Amino acid sequence: MLTLEIADRIADGTLAAGRAKGAQPLTVVVLDAGGHVVVAKRADNSGILRIEIATGKAYGALGFGLPSRVLFSRAQENPNFFNAVAMASGGRLVPNAGGVLLRDGEGRIVGAVGVSGDTADMDEICALAGIEGSGLTGDVGRG
């Protein structure tokens, strides 16, 4: 189960990883399985659109049940479909790496983490670092 305590720990760990790795100021959003914000935090000087972008990465991952890195690849193959989905979702979908599914010990999706502020790869790396030790597994769609 994704609790406030776990989500807060993930968010703090993600921001700490960003600082440790010299990333640009990050914003992290943790959503529960229903797409509701549990925690949203932004580093000092993080850009003004970062909450929306981070939320869109996590929301898209939850909506499709696929990490946003996978959605990025699929959007390149079928941009018209993803444009339509973005419209249908009220613009809440951001198909770019940095949206990581949260899975419990049985592999069930219990939420998602979205990170924005640096490159998509760095956003994802920091999310995974934040998830580490939370009791949940981060799913980025790689073997």
C-alpha positions, -999 to +999 in steps of 0.1 A: +000+000+000+012+035-008+009+056+024+017+092+030+048+082+049+061+061+020+052+087-006+069+114+015+100+093+018+101+086-019+097+124-027+125+133-002+148+106-016+142+117-051+151+153-044+181+142-024+193+121-053+190+151-076+211+172-053+237+144-049+239+139-087+241+176-095+208+176-113+189+208-121+163+216-095+137+188-095+100+185-088+085+152-078+049+141-076+037+108-061+003+096-071-018+068-057-033+041-079-063+063-085-043+091-099-046+113-068-017+134-055-003+120-023+028+142-022+042+170-044+075+186-037+097+210-056+134+219-050+141+256-047+142+273-081+124+245-099+106+258-129+069+269-128+056+241-150+074+213-133+045+202-111+022+199-142+049+180-161+058+156-133+021+150-126+015+143-163+044+118-165+030+098-135-007+102-146+001+089-181+020+059-166-010+051-144-035+056-172-018+031-195-003+009-168+030+015-186+061+035-175+063+069-193+095+058-210+075+031-228+048+057-236+074+080-252+084+052-276+048+045-284+040+081-289+068+084-315+052+054-334+016+067-332+016+105-325-020+110-337-033+085-310-013+102-283-024+136-293-060+124-291-053+109-257-037+141-245-069+159-256-092+133-240-073+136-207-075+173-206-038+176-213-028+155-183-006+131-203+031+137-207+047+107-225+083+112-216+107+093-194+104+102-157+071+086-149+078+055-129+052+030-118+052+018-082+046-019-077+041-038-045+057-071-036+031-090-057+037-068-088+005-048-084+005-011-094+000+010-063+009+044-077+034+063-097+062+088-093+067+117-118+098+138-119+106+168-139+135+193-139+165+178-156+168+155-186+142+127-188+169+101-181+182+120-150+146+125-138+140+087-140+174+079-123+165+102-094+130+087-091+144+052-089+169+063-062+140+078-042+120+046-045+149+025-033+143+012+002+106+022+002+094-014+001+081-008-034+096-014-067+101+012-095+090+000-129+106+020-158+099-006-185+135-019-189+144-056-185 
